[in-house]
Amino acid sequence: MTIPREKIVARVDRDLLTAIRRIAEKEGRPLQSIVEDALGAYVEKHDKSRPRVHVMSAYESSLERFGSLYEKLSILEGME
């Protein structure tokens, strides 16, 4: 199955592009493959740096319900 692709135009630092082309040649891969991997890694890193909505919702719900208990436990932790 072919993945639909979009064409982009971007200006890139000459030295960076040269380095990317060398990597692609060394690995025997098309430049497009290297760029897609780099963009994918960036998106993954960006997504992981933000808390997921359902996780934050569960945390907030838990905090409302058990906030006083969490506070007591933190005080006990500080006593050790």
C-alpha positions in Angstrom: 0.0 0.0 0.0 1.4 3.4 -1.0 1.5 6.1 1.6 0.1 9.4 0.3 2.8 12.0 0.3 2.8 15.8 0.2 5.5 17.9 -1.5 7.2 20.5 0.6 9.7 23.3 -0.1 12.1 24.3 2.7 15.3 26.3 2.9 17.9 24.4 4.9 21.4 25.4 6.1 23.8 24.2 3.4 26.1 22.4 5.9 23.2 20.6 7.4 21.8 19.5 4.1 25.3 18.3 3.0 25.5 16.2 6.2 22.1 14.7 5.6 22.9 13.9 2.1 26.1 12.1 3.2 24.2 10.1 5.8 21.6 9.1 3.1 24.4 8.0 0.7 26.3 6.1 3.4 23.1 4.3 4.4 22.0 3.7 0.8 18.7 5.5 1.4 16.9 8.2 -0.4 17.1 11.7 1.1 13.3 11.7 1.4 13.6 8.7 3.8 16.1 10.5 6.0 14.0 13.7 6.1 10.8 11.7 6.9 12.6 9.9 9.8 13.9 13.2 11.2 10.4 14.8 11.0 8.8 11.7 12.6 11.3 11.8 15.4 10.6 15.5 16.0 6.9 14.9 16.1 7.3 12.0 18.5 9.5 14.0 20.8 7.1 16.9 20.7 4.1 14.7 21.5 5.9 13.1 24.4 6.8 16.4 26.0 3.2 17.3 26.5 1.0 15.4 28.9 -1.8 13.5 27.2 -5.3 14.9 27.8 -6.7 11.8 29.3 -3.8 11.4 31.7 -4.2 15.0 32.9 -7.9 14.5 33.3 -7.4 11.4 35.4 -4.8 13.2 37.5 -7.0 16.2 38.1 -9.9 13.9 39.0 -7.7 12.0 41.4 -6.4 15.2 42.9 -9.9 16.4 43.6 -10.8 13.1 45.3 -7.5 12.2 47.1 -5.7 15.6 47.4 -5.8 15.7 51.2 -4.4 12.1 51.3 -1.6 13.0 48.9 -0.7 16.0 51.1 -0.6 13.8 54.2 1.6 11.3 52.4 4.0 14.0 51.3 4.4 15.2 54.9 5.1 11.6 56.0 7.7 11.3 53.2 9.4 14.4 54.4 9.7 12.9 57.9 11.9 10.0 56.8 
